[in-house]
Amino acid sequence: MGHFGFSYLGLIFLLMMFIPNLIWSKNLPKDFEEPKENKILLIFERVGQASTFILVLIFSDFNFHGWKNWTWWLITAFIVLLLYECWWIRYFTGPKTMAAFYSDFIGIPVAGAILPVAAFFLLGVYGKVIWLMISAVLFGVGHIGIHLQHKKELSFKS
């Protein structure tokens, strides 16, 4: 269920997610248009996002507690987060367009949405904190849904 306490690994995960997003917000794609978002998906995204970001910080279960077979969940979560960073590197070194922003990466559709959600879900599995897993699912429904919607809209424009 979770043990209250600060999670330094949760903070690291958040920083690895926030820093590229902050850079992106200062360097929007060349063809950026403020997208219209489905209000229901937006509610899922915001509720899931807020709860995920709070939960990863307030449960010490996400910290490293010595090597066990269960640690593979943490390693997998971290690898997924590293793939997210690689996706951002590819975006920042590429054409910086909306199509690139909603692109697939190593066979993962809308990787910029799926990878962070998957990383947080896997971190929840590692910490055995069902609340984070539920929050990550809520976040994913909204975040991935919105990204898929925007990608579909882009394909209609081209």
Wavefront OBJ file of the C-alpha trace (Angstrom):
o trace
v 0.000 0.000 0.000
v 2.933 2.355 0.565
v 5.063 3.829 3.320
v 5.093 7.595 3.702
v 8.476 9.198 3.272
v 10.444 11.124 0.674
v 11.453 9.281 -2.492
v 14.696 10.494 -4.017
v 14.158 8.134 -6.955
v 10.707 9.628 -7.470
v 12.343 13.061 -7.620
v 14.891 11.795 -10.163
v 12.089 10.363 -12.320
v 10.207 13.671 -12.151
v 13.278 15.696 -13.078
v 14.017 13.391 -15.999
v 10.493 14.012 -17.192
v 10.205 17.737 -16.453
v 13.516 19.040 -17.765
v 12.967 18.077 -21.434
v 9.375 19.342 -21.219
v 10.596 22.708 -19.918
v 13.134 22.927 -22.744
v 10.370 22.042 -25.224
v 8.061 24.752 -23.850
v 10.764 27.343 -24.594
v 11.390 25.883 -28.092
v 7.969 24.975 -29.487
v 7.790 23.193 -32.839
v 7.979 25.407 -35.929
v 4.423 24.485 -36.930
v 2.945 24.603 -33.417
v -0.753 25.370 -33.132
v -2.604 25.318 -29.817
v -4.462 22.012 -30.171
v -8.055 21.477 -29.168
v -8.220 18.756 -26.549
v -11.020 16.438 -25.548
v -12.192 17.713 -22.156
v -12.708 14.226 -20.697
v -9.226 13.101 -21.746
v -7.832 16.349 -20.366
v -9.469 15.667 -16.973
v -7.978 12.145 -16.914
v -4.578 13.540 -17.870
v -4.556 16.318 -15.250
v -5.883 14.167 -12.389
v -3.485 11.337 -13.244
v -0.585 13.716 -13.750
v -1.079 15.563 -10.467
v -1.592 12.415 -8.422
v 1.336 10.647 -10.078
v 3.696 13.554 -9.447
v 2.676 13.787 -5.795
v 2.706 10.042 -5.123
v 6.223 9.446 -6.494
v 7.548 11.946 -3.962
v 5.655 10.934 -0.812
v 6.259 7.168 -0.720
v 9.698 5.901 0.244
v 8.857 2.531 -1.339
v 10.271 3.820 -4.641
v 13.776 4.231 -3.209
v 16.414 1.563 -3.700
v 16.372 -0.903 -0.787
v 19.112 -3.316 -1.782
v 19.242 -5.903 -4.530
v 16.332 -8.353 -4.806
v 14.790 -10.030 -7.826
v 12.040 -7.392 -7.540
v 14.688 -4.744 -8.377
v 14.324 -5.734 -12.024
v 11.067 -3.731 -12.008
v 13.046 -0.631 -11.028
v 15.673 -1.331 -13.662
v 12.966 -1.770 -16.296
v 11.258 1.476 -15.217
v 14.585 3.295 -15.455
v 15.331 1.823 -18.907
v 11.905 2.973 -20.117
v 12.646 6.450 -18.754
v 16.035 6.419 -20.520
v 14.227 5.539 -23.756
v 12.026 8.587 -23.129
v 15.174 10.710 -22.818
v 16.468 9.207 -26.085
v 13.159 10.076 -27.754
v 13.625 13.705 -26.602
v 17.210 13.758 -27.889
v 15.999 12.555 -31.269
v 13.277 15.220 -31.237
v 15.636 18.065 -30.232
v 18.252 17.074 -32.826
v 15.633 16.581 -35.542
v 13.298 18.889 -37.468
v 11.310 20.010 -34.359
v 7.903 19.767 -36.002
v 4.568 18.625 -34.626
v 4.835 15.441 -36.701
v 8.196 14.714 -35.040
v 6.681 15.457 -31.626
v 3.950 12.836 -32.095
v 6.281 10.365 -33.787
v 6.928 6.716 -33.090
v 10.219 5.645 -31.542
v 11.714 2.157 -31.848
v 8.287 0.838 -32.793
v 6.431 2.542 -29.932
v 3.607 4.781 -31.200
v 3.378 8.292 -29.676
v 6.427 7.378 -27.619
v 6.564 10.805 -25.981
v 3.306 9.941 -24.234
v 3.600 6.188 -23.709
v 7.147 6.006 -22.321
v 6.737 8.314 -19.285
v 3.413 6.727 -18.366
v 4.942 3.251 -18.616
v 7.947 4.328 -16.527
v 5.736 5.615 -13.715
v 3.528 2.529 -13.840
v 6.583 0.266 -13.587
v 7.925 2.368 -10.722
v 4.581 1.744 -8.992
v 5.000 -1.998 -9.546
v 8.532 -1.843 -8.129
v 7.350 0.049 -5.042
v 4.226 -2.121 -4.752
v 2.167 1.058 -4.475
v -1.182 0.448 -6.148
v -2.032 4.157 -5.886
v 0.794 5.051 -8.272
v -0.217 2.316 -10.691
v -3.808 3.612 -10.712
v -2.613 7.204 -11.123
v -0.324 6.205 -13.979
v -3.247 4.483 -15.716
v -5.415 7.602 -15.323
v -2.534 9.738 -16.573
v -2.044 7.350 -19.491
v -5.688 7.324 -20.540
v -5.626 11.101 -20.842
v -2.058 11.733 -21.988
v -1.844 8.933 -24.532
v -5.418 9.577 -25.692
v -4.683 13.261 -26.296
v -1.452 12.472 -28.152
v -3.228 9.933 -30.354
v -5.963 12.486 -31.060
v -3.392 15.136 -32.054
v -1.477 12.669 -34.218
v -4.700 11.755 -36.006
v -5.498 15.445 -36.581
v -2.023 15.968 -38.060
v -2.527 13.098 -40.501
v -5.739 14.740 -41.753
v -3.866 18.000 -42.446
v -1.206 16.308 -44.574
l 1 2 3 4 5 6 7 8 9 10 11 12 13 14 15 16 17 18 19 20 21 22 23 24 25 26 27 28 29 30 31 32 33 34 35 36 37 38 39 40 41 42 43 44 45 46 47 48 49 50 51 52 53 54 55 56 57 58 59 60 61 62 63 64 65 66 67 68 69 70 71 72 73 74 75 76 77 78 79 80 81 82 83 84 85 86 87 88 89 90 91 92 93 94 95 96 97 98 99 100 101 102 103 104 105 106 107 108 109 110 111 112 113 114 115 116 117 118 119 120 121 122 123 124 125 126 127 128 129 130 131 132 133 134 135 136 137 138 139 140 141 142 143 144 145 146 147 148 149 150 151 152 153 154 155 156 157 158
